[in-house]
Amino acid sequence: DTEVTQTPKHLVMGMTNKKSLKCEQHMGHRAMYWYKQKAKKPPELMFVYSYEKLSINESVPSRFSPECPNSSLLNLHLHALQPEDSALYLCASSQGSYVAGGNTGELFFGEGSRLTVL
Amino acid sequence: AQTVTQSQPEMSVQEAETVTLSCTYDTSESDYYLFWYKQPPSRQMILVIRQEAYKQQNATENRFSVNFQKAAKSFSLKISDSQLGDAAMYFCAYLVYGGSQGNLIFGKGTKLSVKP
């Protein structure tokens, strides 16, 4: 299994809603990532979890709250979002933290969750 | 800070022909990875090819090959025998290996069209 599975594929929410994006991988990877991608732009890193601990938070607003319940799951909790938060949210995983030997560096990406905030 | 530059916002190639996508990067690190990722309209980012900086030999994957010039900080992608399925956005990306944290830094992308 070399897949990263993201749900839902599409999400429409109002600015007062609370929703969550989910990401799952069963490749034994110990690093997981959230990226935000606006149309016709490259992905921008939001968060990195390494061995279930948050290791990078790229100054993301607190209305985005990541959670890593275990090594296979990554959630992104959404609350009080703004219309400008509408984007494609990509989850990715890799073999391990950057300090781990034998890390091939490759990130495996999911298909993304297309978020629209009304 | 590391940066990745793709100077060609759009490229077009005839089916079965060869096309080269350009990428330059800036870093003071000696150990790192470079990648080309492909993102079709279906939106999933797919790894095309990987190059480890300490390896002098250029990476190849079937019809895809790179020209890695470490001193010039250049990492171009050559696609041979282009196929309709190669049409996509191509992102060059840089990753620092080692240390307690890291980040995959993307260029702005090159949109490749393939004409039948």
Interface residues (C-beta under 8 A of the other chain):
Chain A: Y33 K40 K41 P42 P43 L45 V48 S55 I56 L88 L90 A92 S97 Y98 V99 N103 T104 G105 E106 L107 F108 F109 G110 E111 G112 R114
Chain B: Y33 F35 Y37 S42 R43 Q44 M45 I46 L47 R50 E52 F91 L95 V96 Y97 G98 G99 S100 Q101 G102 N103 L104 F106 G107 K108 G109
